[in-house]
Amino acid sequence: MRKIDTRNDKVLAFLLGITYGYRGALVEVKRRDISQYDEEEHSKDRVYFLNRKTGYVGNIKPSEFTHICAIRECKEEQKVIIFLYK
C-alpha cells in the first residue's frame, strides 16, 4: 500500500477523510460531470463545494469552485453514496 501525502491538499484530505469515516459501511462513489449537478436531486444530501486551486472546502457555495461533493446516506441499506461532480 502506498502512503498518500495530503498535507498540501485540503480537498484530497477531505475526500479521504470521508471514505475513512464511513469505513464500516458500503461506500459507492459516482463520478459525474459538473454540468449534470442538480440542486433539487441533492436537496436532502450533504453537499460540499470544493476548490482545488485555493483549497476551499465548505457547504457555502463560493463564486468559483472546481468540484461538488454530495453525500447520501441510505440507512436501511447501510450504504453511503458519494456523488463527485468534476
Wavefront OBJ file of the C-alpha trace (Angstrom):
o trace
v 0.000 0.000 0.000
v 1.253 3.484 -0.898
v 1.122 6.415 1.520
v -0.739 9.466 0.189
v 0.637 12.846 1.238
v -2.297 15.155 1.979
v -0.511 17.938 3.874
v -0.706 20.404 0.982
v -4.071 19.386 -0.478
v -7.116 20.081 1.728
v -9.571 18.754 -0.860
v -7.828 15.396 -1.121
v -7.610 15.180 2.680
v -11.359 15.906 2.881
v -12.257 13.154 0.395
v -10.000 10.609 2.076
v -11.472 11.577 5.444
v -14.988 10.896 4.185
v -14.089 7.420 2.931
v -12.229 6.665 6.171
v -15.155 7.905 8.261
v -17.552 5.534 6.511
v -15.195 2.555 6.565
v -17.793 0.319 8.275
v -20.411 0.912 5.585
v -20.532 0.083 1.925
v -19.284 3.190 0.086
v -20.216 3.772 -3.535
v -18.632 6.633 -5.465
v -20.340 8.035 -8.542
v -18.379 10.477 -10.671
v -20.355 12.830 -12.886
v -19.710 15.922 -14.958
v -20.214 19.184 -13.080
v -22.774 20.339 -15.655
v -25.069 17.471 -14.543
v -25.341 18.794 -10.971
v -28.947 19.420 -9.913
v -29.661 21.090 -6.548
v -33.125 19.516 -6.312
v -31.711 15.993 -6.668
v -29.414 16.591 -3.690
v -31.765 18.647 -1.515
v -31.699 16.018 1.277
v -27.990 15.198 0.909
v -25.000 16.902 2.477
v -23.368 18.987 -0.247
v -19.832 20.405 -0.143
v -18.221 22.738 -2.637
v -14.517 22.213 -3.294
v -11.876 24.318 -4.984
v -8.589 22.528 -5.689
v -6.838 25.783 -6.651
v -7.489 27.626 -3.381
v -8.043 24.636 -1.077
v -11.580 25.704 -0.161
v -13.856 23.048 1.341
v -17.269 24.115 2.627
v -21.019 23.869 2.321
v -21.469 27.531 1.343
v -21.428 27.957 -2.438
v -18.496 30.224 -3.376
v -18.212 32.264 -6.551
v -15.858 29.715 -8.089
v -15.378 26.015 -7.378
v -13.852 23.045 -9.185
v -15.745 20.112 -7.647
v -19.012 19.376 -5.855
v -19.322 16.501 -3.397
v -22.785 15.273 -2.337
v -23.103 12.585 0.338
v -26.233 10.455 0.582
v -26.687 8.007 3.466
v -29.044 5.065 2.902
v -29.550 3.802 6.449
v -31.854 0.920 5.560
v -29.258 -0.489 3.116
v -26.273 0.564 5.294
v -24.791 2.189 2.230
v -23.250 5.583 1.541
v -23.264 7.088 -1.941
v -20.755 9.829 -2.684
v -21.522 11.857 -5.789
v -18.413 13.622 -7.036
v -19.057 16.238 -9.704
v -15.935 17.345 -11.563
l 1 2 3 4 5 6 7 8 9 10 11 12 13 14 15 16 17 18 19 20 21 22 23 24 25 26 27 28 29 30 31 32 33 34 35 36 37 38 39 40 41 42 43 44 45 46 47 48 49 50 51 52 53 54 55 56 57 58 59 60 61 62 63 64 65 66 67 68 69 70 71 72 73 74 75 76 77 78 79 80 81 82 83 84 85 86
